Amino acid sequence: MPNDHQQLHRGLSERHIRLMALGAAIGVGLFLGSANAIKLAGPGILLAYLLGGGAIFIIMRALGEMAVHNPVAGSFSRYARDYLGPLSGYLTGWNYWFLWLVTCVAEITAVGVYMQVWFPGSPQWGWALAALVAMGSVNLITVKAYGEFEFWFAMIKVVTIVAMILGGLAMIVFGLGNNGVAIGISNLWAHGGFFPNGAQGVLMSLQMVMFAYLGVEMIGLTAGEAANPAKSIPDAINSVFWRIVIFYVGALFVILSLYPWNELGTTGSPFVQTFERLGIREAAGIINFVVLTAALSSCNGGIFSTGRMLYNLAQQKQAPAVFARTSPGGVPRAAILVSVAALLIGVAANYLAPAKVFVWVTSIATFGAIWTWGVILVAHMKFRARLSAAERDALAFKAPMFPIGSWIALAFLVLVIGLMAYFPDTRVALIVGPAFLVLLTVLFYALGFHRRAAVD
């Protein structure tokens, strides 16, 4: 059994967990407009989000079934190790650590850009550093402190989206902000139809749509610190999925109804435009504040994720043992501090390195997202295969449509990978990503992690 300095504390309540995953999945991209995906699919982007959401729901229910049955830190990395072998757990854990590291670097860099709106000419790196220190400090206190910050960060985003949806619906139905003339929803088909670029446009947008959902799997990482995982994990997975679909699809439905799809992205954020039409003069400042908190929220969640994943890897003897130690408050401080240090290097590299280098690095993160979801599905299949009929019947939170649903979700992920291979801009992910896995595998054997796993 681990001693007191190797134990996480169960300080996350149900409301923390619900808003954490919601905050991680609803990022800056939605507020600045999903312009690139809309250009590809037009209003058909709504169908793409629904298809992607369906696949994510199956993945999350598979993860939830394992998390309720065995609520441990490290979640899908631990399940990969238990059901697919030590190498799979190692690759999944380090992949996910790097994925969030890159995401956090992008978000921290974005903080510096957003602060230029209020403080033009100020050094971007200073704001990026301040954001990193602030979010790192929050994560070093207690998990409950982290949960509280993330709850309110996410709440700001949720309130903004709900206000935009309700205000937009009032314009569509009652003509609010349009001299009482109802705008209606004809923009959904008036500019080349609902699928202006055909089925190909929807397929081309899927890769972007799927990465909008990245972060929702963070629910699994909370299992080791949830106060009541048997209740909070199922409730969070079910409610967060529907909220994300409603917020994404609802917000985009309103935006695409109010503005022609082929004009979006040319005149600033549609959120700003919508609030300005409602008579809110400070709309630009409000949305800048919201995207700033969105970036901080993602960074906050990323530091949490990287710290917990390193803690789990150390427990599995696949990372230095010091990362398995916790503070008296149950926080894996060494794991968090090394992640923050890596982020410092990443922020500096983002300002100094050529753009192409950073594209390659983010490609690894992109590939890591698909890998993580695929591993969850395959590990769940192996998990089910190990159970007796009686044990399967006794599962407290069963994944629906098993195994057909899992195979459909896997096929969907394969389709996304095929689309990434088809387009030159994303093809690099399928070169750099597997190369990174090969490097990790070499290190797995060169550093003797395979022997430690065998002893364990």
Secondary structure as UniProt FT lines:
FT   HELIX           4..6
FT   HELIX           14..25
FT   HELIX           28..31
FT   HELIX           35..41
FT   HELIX           42..44
FT   HELIX           45..69
FT   TURN            73..75
FT   HELIX           76..84
FT   HELIX           86..115
FT   TURN            116..118
FT   TURN            120..121
FT   HELIX           124..141
FT   HELIX           143..174
FT   TURN            176..180
FT   HELIX           186..188
FT   TURN            189..192
FT   TURN            196..197
FT   HELIX           198..212
FT   TURN            213..217
FT   HELIX           218..221
FT   HELIX           223..225
FT   HELIX           229..258
FT   HELIX           261..263
FT   TURN            264..265
FT   HELIX           270..277
FT   TURN            278..279
FT   TURN            281..282
FT   HELIX           283..315
FT   TURN            316..317
FT   HELIX           321..324
FT   TURN            328..329
FT   HELIX           333..352
FT   HELIX           355..386
FT   HELIX           389..393
FT   TURN            400..403
FT   HELIX           404..422
FT   HELIX           424..427
FT   HELIX           429..446
FT   TURN            447..448
FT   HELIX           449..455
//
